[in-house]
Amino acid sequence: MSMMQPNWENDACLPVPNVHCDLKQYTRYVVNATKSTHVKAGIDFARTHNVRLIVRGTGHDFLGRSTAPNSLSIYTHNLRGLQWQDRFVPQGCPSPAHSALKVAAGHRMFEIYDAAATHDSMIIGGQDPDVGLGGYLTGGGHSPISGNYGLAADNVLECEIGGGSTFGVILSATLKAVPMPSMTWSHFELTQNSSSREPFWQAAAYFHSQLPKLVKSGLMGYYNISSLSPFDPTTPLNLAGGVWIPNTSTSAFNAIMDPVMDHIKATYPVKVTRSSRYFSKFYDWWKVYSPPGAVGSDYQIGNRLVDEKALSIPLPKIADYLNEAYGGLIMISNLVSGPGCGTRSQRVVWEL
């Protein structure tokens, strides 16, 4: 089974005709777990025979942790089951009852969202429909609406885990549900509009300097900085993506976003475009703007958490830092902080 990014397997067996395929870079054996006893058997075997053990749900893993050569893999993708509960209370906990969805480890985000939507509810989950449950939760799990509700890990009410005292495999998780929010969404672009790149970086620096204020107003989103033709540094630079605020009218959203965009238009010689759209349900927005992620590309991602202090320095310094971080490739930005983050399982640095 291949990863989303085949570089984690050294591109050893690509689906290309007449190219040598070396299976030594892949897991040697796979436990196709369909019930908890299969997971237990895999863990017991690895412990008894001192075999390297990994766990894989989907292979959607930016850090390559769900593959390893000469290893035994427990494949959780076929652990299935979705169960809605109107009033769920975790075992042994005095917490109040919550609407919740119990999800077996093999389900992906599109299945989880589909199930919750039938109850006019939303689960705090990932943007990509093919993201799986286990790795997403154990990594914290940032969501398009984390700014309101926190990370996915903050919204886990109960987990069923197979394993010992210091290592376990998630079999299922019961996730707190929230009422289905509405969504006001905006696509925006800032594009280099002159032979000099300096005005673009100045505009990008100003945009980033305004993020703390925008976040405190409820704004969330994902955006990238790249050339218009990625990896071709001769094409104009472009900062583009989507931003949104749940449970907010279009007019209220525009009152937050317009001053920033208007200032950029009036101050910097860059091309600015923006459009807005209102959805009465988050689920409807997600279905339109969340296609499956690409697979089969080689790349490795570094990351930084950027707080308000880092964006409060002089604009020329922000511009220099952005240019350096971009490095002629692609800079991906996940604006998923806000009032819902920083007060629960995360450190304060997560909050802008």
KEMI-30078 format. One record per atom (N, C-alpha, C): residue in one letter; x, y negated, z. Coordinates in steps of 0.1 Angstrom, whole numbers, plus 5000, padded with zeros to 4 digits. Atoms other than C-alpha are relative to their C-alpha. Last residue first. Layout:
<atoms>
AXYZ
...
</atoms>
This chain:
<atoms>
L499450125006
L497346565174
L499749885009
E500950115002
E496646865196
E500649874995
W500949975011
W498747175191
W499149884997
V499450045012
V501447025213
V499150024988
V500550135004
V499047055242
V500649954987
R499350114994
R499747425244
R499549874995
Q498850065006
Q497047655232
Q500749905009
S498949915000
S494647885250
S501349954995
R500349864997
R492147625260
R501250085000
T500549994986
T492447245261
T499750145004
G499150064990
G494747185231
G499550015014
C498749944998
C492047255205
C500849935011
G500249864996
G488347175205
G501350075003
P500549994986
P489046795206
P499850155005
G501250084996
G491046805174
G499650035014
S500050044986
S493547015155
S498849925003
V501049924993
V492947205123
V500149975015
L500450104990
L494746985098
L498950065008
N501349954994
N496547255079
N499649915011
S500450064987
S499247115057
S498750055004
I501449974997
I501047295029
I499749955014
M500250024986
M504247145015
M498550025003
I501450034996
I505147284981
I500049985015
L500749885001
L508647294964
L498549975002
G500249965014
G510847004956
G499250124998
G498849935005
G512146974992
G499850054985
Y500449965013
Y508746885006
Y501050084992
A500849884998
A510046875041
A499550064987
E499149894996
E512746625031
E499350135002
N499249965012
N510246405013
N500950115002
L500949935009
L507846415043
L500850044987
Y500249874994
Y510746325067
Y499150084990
D498849935002
D511746025045
D499950155005
A499849985014
A508245895043
A501250094997
I500949895004
I507745935080
I500150044986
K499449884995
K510945735085
K499050124998
P498949965008
P509745455062
P500650145005
L500449945012
L506445445081
L501150054991
P500250095012
P507845365114
P499850084987
I498750075003
I507245625141
I499849914988
S500150144995
S503745705154
S501349934997
L500650085011
L503346035134
L499949855004
A499149995012
A505846225156
A499449924988
K498850074998
K504046095187
K500950004988
E500250155002
E500746215175
E501249925001
D500950074991
D501946575172
D499849854997
V499750145000
V503346785143
V499049935010
L501150074994
L503547155147
L500349865002
R499850104989
R506047285122
R498749965006
N501150084995
N506147585098
N500549915012
G499650054987
G508347785075
G498949925005
I500550124995
I506747995047
I500749965014
Q499949994986
Q508248255025
Q499849875006
Y499750124994
Y507348314989
Y500150035015
D498950004991
D507048584963
D500249865007
S499050105002
S503648604946
S501150015011
G499049975010
G501548914942
G501149904998
V499149894995
V498348794958
V501150024989
A499249935010
A496348474954
A500950115007
G498750055002
G493748384981
G500850094989
P498949924995
P490148474977
P501349954997
P499749885008
P487848184969
P501150085006
S499049904994
S486847954997
S500150124991
Y498650055000
Y485147634983
Y501050105006
V499650085012
V481647744972
V501549985000
K500249915011
K480948024998
K500549934987
W498949915001
W482447805025
W499950094988
W498750075004
W480147515018
W501150114998
D500250045014
D477047745019
D501249934995
Y499949885008
Y478247895052
Y499949974985
F498649975002
F478747555067
F500250124991
K499549894993
K475047485062
K501550024997
S500849984987
S473247165053
S500550125008
F500649875000
F476047085028
F499250025013
Y500649954987
Y477046735020
Y499450144998
R501249925002
R479446634992
R499550055013
S500649944987
S482146374989
S498750084996
S501449975001
S484446264961
S499550075012
R500649934989
R487946104962
R498550014997
T501449955003
T490445974938
T499450075012
V500849954989
V493545754944
V498650044994
K501349975005
K496245684917
K499250075012
V500249855003
V499345534933
V498550014996
P500449975014
P500545174933
P500050154997
Y499049925006
Y500345124971
Y499650034985
T498650034995
T498544854991
T501150074991
A499750145001
A494944814978
A501549975003
K500250065014
K494345174969
K500549864999
I499049955009
I496045295001
I499849954986
H498750074997
H493945055022
H501150064991
D500050135006
D490745175005
D501349935003
M499950005014
M491545535012
M500149864994
V498649955003
V492145475049
V500250004985
P499050104997
P489045245053
P501550054997
D499950115010
D486845495033
D501149905004
M499049975010
M487445805055
M500349884991
I498849964994
I485545715087
I501250014990
A499550124992
A482745515072
A501350035007
N499450105008
N482545785045
N500549885008
F498749955004
F481846055071
F500749894992
A499150014989
A479145845087
A501350054997
S499750144998
S477445795053
S501049985012
T499150055010
T477746155044
T500449865003
S500650045013
S476146265076
S501049954991
T499950155002
T478046455103
T499449974987
N501250064993
N477446805118
N500149854999
P501249934998
P480946935107
P498949915007
I500550024986
I483546685095
I498750085001
W501449984997
W485546765063
W499849975015
V500250034986
V488846725044
V498550005003
G501450024995
G489846885012
G500049975014
G500649904992
G493146874993
G498649975004
A501449975003
A495546674973
A499550115009
L500549964987
L498946494977
L498550024998
N501450004997
N500446484942
N499750045014
L500349944987
L503946414928
L498549985003
P500350094989
P504246344891
P499750085013
T501450055001
T505846614868
T499749915013
T500150115009
T509646644865
T498649944999
P499850134993
P509946844897
P499949894990
D499450085011
D508347154880
D500249865006
F498649955002
F507847394910
F500649934987
P499249954989
P504047324910
P501450064995
S499849865004
S502747134880
S501050065010
L501249965007
L501246824895
L500150144994
S500150075013
S504246814918
S498750054994
S499249935010
S503546924954
S500049914987
I499150095008
I502046804986
I500850084991
N498749975004
N499147014999
N500749884994
Y499550075012
Y495946975018
Y501450034998
Y498849945006
Y493747155043
Y500449924988
G499849985014
G491046985065
G501350084997
M499249885002
M489646855097
M500350024985
L499649955013
L488246515107
L500950125001
G500649875004
G486446475140
G500450064987
S501450025006
S486946105147
S499350134996
K500850044988
K489946195170
K498549974996
V500349884993
V491346375139
V499149975012
L501049935008
L491046055118
L499650135008
K501350074998
K492845855145
K498950074992
P500549994986
P495646105147
P498749935002
L500749884997
L495746135109
L499650015015
Q501450024996
Q496345765102
Q499350135005
S500050084988
S500145795102
S498649985005
H499749924989
H499846075077
H500049925013
F501149904998
F498045865052
F500350085012
Y501150074994
Y500645585056
Y498850105003
A499750034986
A503445825050
A498949935007
A500149884992
A501745965019
A500349985014
A501449974999
A501345615005
A499850125009
Q500550104991
Q505045535012
Q498550025002
W499649964987
W506045864996
W499549905011
F500749884996
F504045784965
F500350045014
P501450044996
P505445434963
P499150125004
E500050074987
E509045574964
E498549965004
R500749924990
R508545824936
R499849935013
S499449994987
S509545574909
S499150085009
S498849925002
S508345634873
S500750025013
S499050085005
S504845514883
S501350094999
N500650075011
N501445664892
N501149904994
Q499050095005
Q502245934917
Q499649934987
T499249955010
T498946094927
T501049894996
L499150115001
L496946064959
L501050054990
E498749985006
E494046314957
E500749865000
F499350125002
F490846364977
F501350034993
H498749985007
H488146624979
H500649874998
S499450095010
S485546545006
S501250064994
W498749965005
W483246765027
W500449894990
T499850105010
T480246695049
T501550014996
M498650045004
M479347015066
M500049894990
S499950055013
S476347145086
S501449954997
P499950145002
P476847365116
P499849964985
M499450045013
M475447715121
M500149854998
P501050035010
P474847765158
P500649954987
V500450144997
V477947915175
V498949974989
A500650065011
A478848285178
A499549865004
K501150104997
K481248425203
K499549944988
L499750145002
L483348715190
L498849915003
T501350074999
T483249075202
T500349855000
A500150134992
A486449235190
A498649955000
S501150095003
S487049595177
S500149875009
L501049925007
L489749855175
L498849924996
I501450044999
I492649635183
I499150094992
V500650035014
V495849835185
V498649965002
G501449955003
G497749835218
G499649964986
F500250015015
F501149795233
F498750064997
T499350125006
T502249715269
T499949994985
S500150124991
S499949935291
S500749874993
G499549994987
G499150195265
G500049875008
G498650004997
G497150215234
G500350015014
G499449864998
G493750165218
G501549995003
I498749985005
I492049825223
I500550145003
E499749864997
E488449725226
E501450034994
C499449925010
C488249345228
C500050155005
E499549874995
E485949105246
E500650084988
L500749974987
L484648745245
L500550145005
V500149864998
V487048625217
V499450025014
N501449965001
N486248255211
N499850155000
D500850064990
D489548105222
D498650055001
A499749934988
A491448355200
A499249945012
A500749875000
A489648215170
A500250075013
L499549895009
L491147875177
L499150125002
G498849944996
G489147585192
G500450114990
Y500349884992
Y485447495186
Y501350075005
N501250004992
N485347145172
N500050115011
G500050134994
G488847105157
G498849985010
S499349994987
S488847475151
S500049875007
I500750084990
I486247425123
I500650015014
P500450135005
P488247525093
P499249925010
S501350005007
S489747795115
S499749874994
H500650145003
H493147865130
H498950014990
G501250015009
G493548225143
G499549864999
G500750124995
G495748275174
G498849974992
G499350125003
G498148515158
G499449875004
T498850004992
T496648805176
T500949894997
L500250044985
L493248705163
L501350005008
Y500650134999
Y494248695126
Y499849965015
G498850095001
G496449005128
G499549865002
G499049984990
G493449205140
G501249905000
L500350044987
L490549065120
L501250015010
G500549894991
G491449065084
G499949965014
V499249994988
V491748765060
V499350115009
D499349874999
D490148845026
D500850015013
P501049894998
P487548555027
P500650145002
D499949905011
D490348295032
D499050125003
Q500550065012
Q489248015055
Q499950104989
G499050055009
G489648205088
G499349944987
G499149915007
G487148255116
G500849934990
I498850075003
I485148095143
I501050094994
I498949954992
I481948275139
I501249924997
M498750005005
M478848095126
M501050065010
S498950034990
S475148135132
S501350014992
D499850155001
D471948125112
D501049965010
H500650054987
H471348495123
H500149855001
T501449944999
T471848625087
T499349965013
A500950095007
A474848385086
A498550055000
A500450114991
A476648585112
A498949914994
A500849954990
A476748895090
A499449905010
D501349955006
D477848715059
D499150055011
Y500850125002
Y480548535079
Y498650044995
I500350054986
I481948865093
I499149884998
E501049914993
E481849035059
E499549945013
F501350025007
F483548735042
F498950095005
M500750124996
M486148725070
M498749994992
R499450125005
R487349085066
R499049885002
H500850105008
H486249395085
H500849874997
G499850005014
G488549675095
G499349904992
A498750065005
A488949595131
A500149994985
A498949905000
A485349655141
A501249944992
V499449985013
V483349335148
V501150115001
K499049904998
K480949275176
K500550054987
L499949905010
L479048955169
L501250095003
A498749955004
A477948725197
A499950104989
S500249935013
S475248515211
S501350044995
H499850085013
H476448425246
H499450094988
A500349925012
A475548535282
A500249914987
P501350005005
P477148335310
P499950084987
S500350115009
S480448445325
S498650014995
P501250074996
P480448675355
P499649894990
C499850145000
C482948925338
C498649935004
G499350044989
G483249295344
G500249855002
Q500049914989
Q482249385309
Q500949955012
P498849915000
P481749085287
P500050095013
V499250034988
V478148945287
V501250105000
F498949914997
F476348935253
F500749955013
R499650044986
R472848785249
R501150105004
D500550134997
D471748785212
D500549955014
Q500650004987
Q473949065201
Q499649865004
W500450134995
W474849135165
W499450025014
Q501149994991
Q476749465157
Q499749865006
L500450144996
L479149505128
L498750015008
G501150024991
G480949835122
G499849865004
R501150085005
R483949975103
R498949995011
L500750004988
L487450105111
L498849904998
N501249915001
N488450165075
N499450025014
H501050065010
H490949875073
H498750085000
T501350024993
T492749995104
T498949954991
Y500850085009
Y495750155087
Y498649985006
I501449974997
I498150285113
I499249904992
S501050115000
S501550275096
S498650055004
L501449945000
L504450515103
L499049885002
S500950024989
S507850365094
S498750084998
N499849884991
N510850435072
N499149995013
P499549885005
P510650085057
P500250115010
A498649974996
A508549825073
A500450134994
T499349905008
T505149665066
T501450015006
S500849885002
S502549475086
S500650104990
R499949914988
R504949215101
R499250134997
G499649875003
G505649045068
G500150105011
L498749974994
L505448695081
L500550144998
F498950095005
F502748555059
F501450035005
D499050034989
D500548855065
D501149924995
H500050145001
H497448945044
H500849955012
G498850045006
G498349315043
G500149854997
T500250045014
T494749405050
T501349984993
G501450005003
G494549585084
G499749974985
R500450085012
R498049705090
R498550004999
V501450005001
V499749825122
V499649914988
I500650135003
I503349925125
I498550024998
L501550015002
L505150205142
L499649864996
R500550145000
R508850295141
R498650004996
V500150055014
V509250665149
V499549855001
N499250125000
N510550785183
N500049944985
H498949975009
H509051135178
H500949884998
T499349874998
T506851135208
T501250024992
R499350004987
R506050765208
R500750135002
A498850105001
A505250755170
A500850015014
F499049945008
F503051075174
F501249914999
D499449894993
D501150935204
D501150064991
I499250054990
I500450605186
I500850115007
G498950075006
G499150775155
G501049955010
A499149905005
A497051015175
A501249944993
K499349934988
K495550735195
K501050104995
V499050104995
V494650545163
V500850065011
H499050005010
H492950855148
H501149905005
T499149884997
T491050905181
T501150004989
S499050034990
S489650555177
S501050115003
K500549994986
K487850625145
K501149985010
T501450035002
T488350565107
T499350015014
A500849994988
A492150545109
A498649964997
N501250065005
N493950625076
N499050015012
V501249944993
V497250715094
V498849914995
V501150084996
V499950625068
V498950085007
Y501249934997
Y503350775062
Y498949915005
R499849865005
R506650655047
R498650085001
T500349914989
T505950275050
T500050154994
Y501449994995
Y507450105020
Y499950095012
Q500350134992
Q511049995012
Q498650005006
K499350004987
K512050355003
K499749875008
L500950004989
L509350354976
L500650005013
D499349944988
D511650234949
D499150005012
C500850014987
C509850174916
C500850085011
H499849894990
H512050104885
H499249975013
V499250054989
V510549864860
V500150115010
N498649985002
N509350004827
N500949945010
P499549885008
P505849864830
P501550004999
V499550055013
V505249604858
V500550124992
P500849945010
P503149684889
P500449944986
L500950095006
L506049594912
L499250074989
C500849935009
C507749854933
C498949924995
A499449875003
A510749724953
A499150094990
D500549985014
D509849364953
D500450134994
N498850015009
N512049354985
N499650024985
E499649875003
E509049485005
E501150004989
W499749934987
W508549155022
W500350154998
N498650034996
N509048994988
N500350075013
P499149885002
P505849174977
P501449975004
Q498850055005
Q503648894993
Q501050114998
M500450125007
M500049014998
M501349944993
M500350124992
M501649345009
M499449894990
S499150115001
S501549674990
S499549885008
M500950125000
M500050005000
M500949885000
</atoms>
